Amino acid sequence: MSTATTEPGRYKAITTSAAALRRMAGYALPPELDRRILALGERKKELTDDERGELLAWVEFTQQRSIEKHQAQLALRELADAFPGVADKP
């Protein structure tokens, strides 16, 4: 093991970071919110101004979350490559 994984503070930082990245990499929109977005999207021509604003906000949110999820997946792979056996633990 390297110094980075044998020093308690560094080991904890690596494992804590990996756990946070795993949570973000596995993020999924709650089903009820996913259904709401789909329902709004299906009625997009009939939406009120408030509903249209809600739909646009949800689209922006889900796009940002998708970017963050992919970045977390990449960072987790890089962390696991740099610290095998530490960062790749569930």
C-alpha positions as CSV (number, residue, x, y, z in Angstrom):
1,M,0.0,0.0,0.0
2,S,1.1,3.5,-0.7
3,T,1.6,6.2,1.9
4,A,-1.6,7.8,0.7
5,T,-3.6,4.7,1.7
6,T,-1.8,3.8,4.9
7,E,-2.0,7.2,6.7
8,P,-5.4,7.2,8.6
9,G,-6.4,10.7,7.6
10,R,-5.6,10.2,3.9
11,Y,-7.3,6.8,3.8
12,K,-10.4,8.2,5.3
13,A,-10.4,11.1,2.8
14,I,-10.1,8.6,-0.1
15,T,-12.8,6.3,1.1
16,T,-15.2,9.1,2.0
17,S,-14.6,10.7,-1.4
18,A,-15.2,7.4,-3.1
19,A,-18.4,6.8,-1.2
20,A,-19.7,10.3,-2.2
21,L,-18.8,9.7,-5.8
22,R,-20.5,6.3,-5.8
23,R,-23.7,8.0,-4.5
24,M,-23.6,10.6,-7.2
25,A,-22.6,8.1,-9.9
26,G,-25.6,6.0,-9.0
27,Y,-28.1,8.9,-8.8
28,A,-31.6,8.3,-10.2
29,L,-34.5,10.7,-10.2
30,P,-37.2,9.5,-7.8
31,P,-39.9,7.8,-9.8
32,E,-42.7,10.3,-8.8
33,L,-40.6,13.2,-10.2
34,D,-39.8,11.2,-13.3
35,R,-43.5,10.6,-13.9
36,R,-44.2,14.4,-13.3
37,I,-41.6,15.4,-15.9
38,L,-43.0,12.8,-18.4
39,A,-46.6,14.0,-17.8
40,L,-45.6,17.6,-18.4
41,G,-43.7,16.7,-21.5
42,E,-46.6,14.8,-22.9
43,R,-48.9,17.9,-22.5
44,K,-46.3,20.5,-23.5
45,K,-48.6,22.2,-26.0
46,E,-51.3,22.6,-23.4
47,L,-49.2,23.7,-20.4
48,T,-50.0,26.8,-18.4
49,D,-47.2,29.4,-18.0
50,D,-46.4,28.0,-14.5
51,E,-46.3,24.4,-15.8
52,R,-44.1,25.4,-18.7
53,G,-41.7,27.1,-16.3
54,E,-41.8,24.0,-14.1
55,L,-41.0,21.8,-17.1
56,L,-38.1,24.0,-18.2
57,A,-36.7,24.0,-14.6
58,W,-36.9,20.2,-14.5
59,V,-35.2,19.8,-17.8
60,E,-32.4,22.1,-16.7
61,F,-32.1,20.2,-13.4
62,T,-32.0,16.7,-15.0
63,Q,-29.4,17.9,-17.6
64,Q,-27.2,19.2,-14.8
65,R,-27.6,16.0,-12.8
66,S,-26.7,13.9,-15.9
67,I,-23.5,15.9,-16.3
68,E,-22.7,15.6,-12.6
69,K,-23.4,11.8,-12.6
70,H,-21.1,11.3,-15.6
71,Q,-18.4,13.4,-14.0
72,A,-18.7,11.3,-10.8
73,Q,-18.5,8.1,-12.7
74,L,-15.3,9.3,-14.4
75,A,-13.8,10.6,-11.1
76,L,-14.6,7.3,-9.4
77,R,-12.9,5.3,-12.1
78,E,-9.8,7.5,-11.9
79,L,-9.8,7.2,-8.1
80,A,-10.1,3.4,-8.3
81,D,-7.2,3.3,-10.8
82,A,-5.1,5.5,-8.6
83,F,-6.0,3.6,-5.4
84,P,-7.0,0.0,-6.3
85,G,-8.6,-1.9,-3.5
86,V,-9.5,1.3,-1.6
87,A,-11.7,3.5,-3.9
88,D,-13.4,0.6,-5.6
89,K,-14.9,-0.9,-2.4
90,P,-18.6,-0.6,-2.1
